[in-house]
């Protein structure tokens, strides 16, 4: 049996995919709002849990300099937001070059920009302080909530997976992309906690808000993207 490759034309939007995207968006929206409220109002049990985990991971980071150095390379170069945005730009360029899909390329760019604007707006609105250490192993700027590294990676890899699905990627390619995406999205969150520049709830917030952004973007794509080319 022939397995479709990434060169297959995109499928026509379906009611089933739209319904699924709606359910996924709703599933991400509720916990995103709840966590935002708890962080904004500094809910005691959540703050205590964040501090307890941060204290433990910081001790590990100080005691394991080799792992810490590796995590700094990953977070500063591989999973850095700039790297993620360059990946999104490369995908947009591929859409235009290979398929002349200007609409999808614009959709990708606007979604990436909207995700960045959302995270920066929330950082300014919440104004949460980052963890502070007498012996830091890394440093970061701006407010803590949500994690920009985590949210950017979640948005970019989520959009990439959706586009591969839309273009009928083969099973091997899809599974490989899924594995890389999961390792990257989970990994960047763990590195930010390990390096002591984010609280756990910052990372969870980045995952939730990133997933919500992707789900809403898919809804827009399903509603407004034109019929598939033949």
C-alpha positions, 0 to 999 in steps of 0.5 A, a space after each residue: 500500500 502506498 504511504 502518502 509523502 509530504 509532497 501530497 497536496 493538502 486535504 480539504 478542510 473537514 467538519 471533523 477536524 474543525 470539531 476536534 480543534 474546537 474541543 482541543 482549544 476548549 481543553 487548553 483554555 480552561 486550565 490556561 485561564 485558571 493557572 493565569 489567575 492563580 499565578 497573578 494572585 500568587 496563590 499560596 499552595 502554588 507558590 510553595 510548590 514552585 519554590 520547593 521544586 526550584 530549590 531542589 532543581 537548583 541544588 542539582 544544577 549546582 552539583 552537576 555542572 556537566 548536565 547544566 552546561 549541556 542544558 545551557 547549550 540546548 536552551 540558548 542555541 537549539 531551543 532558543 526562541 530565535 532559533 524557533 522563529 527561524 524554523 518557522 520562517 524556513 517552513 513559511 519559505 518552503 510553503 511558498 517555494 514548494 506549493 505557492 501557499 502564500 496564505 498558509 505562509 502568512 497564517 504561519 507568520 501571523 500565528 507565530 507573531 501572535 504567540 510572541 505578542 501574547 506571551 510578552 503581554 502576559 509577562 508585562 501584565 503579570 509581572 512575576 519575578 523570576 527565581 533568584 539565587 546567590 549562586 545562579 547557573 544561568 540568567 534571564 531577562 524580563 518577567 517570568 510568566 509564561 516561559 517564552 522559550 516554552 511557549 514559542 517552541 510549543 507553537 512552532 512545533 505544533 504548527 509544524 505537526 499540523 502542516 505535516 498532517 495537512 500535507 499528508 506526511 508519511 508515517 515515518 516522517 510523521 512519527 519522527 517529527 512527533 518524536 522530535 517535537 515532544 522531546 523539544 517541547 518537554 526538553 526546553 521546559 525542563 531545561 528552564 526549570 533546571 537552570 533556575 530561570 523559571 518556576 514550574 508554573 511558568 513552564 506549564 503556563 507556556 505549554 498550555 498557552 502554546 497549545 491554545 494558540 495552536 488550536 485556535 490557529 488550526 480553527 482559523 486555518 480550517 475556516 478560512 483556508 481555501 479548497 485544496 488544489 488538485 
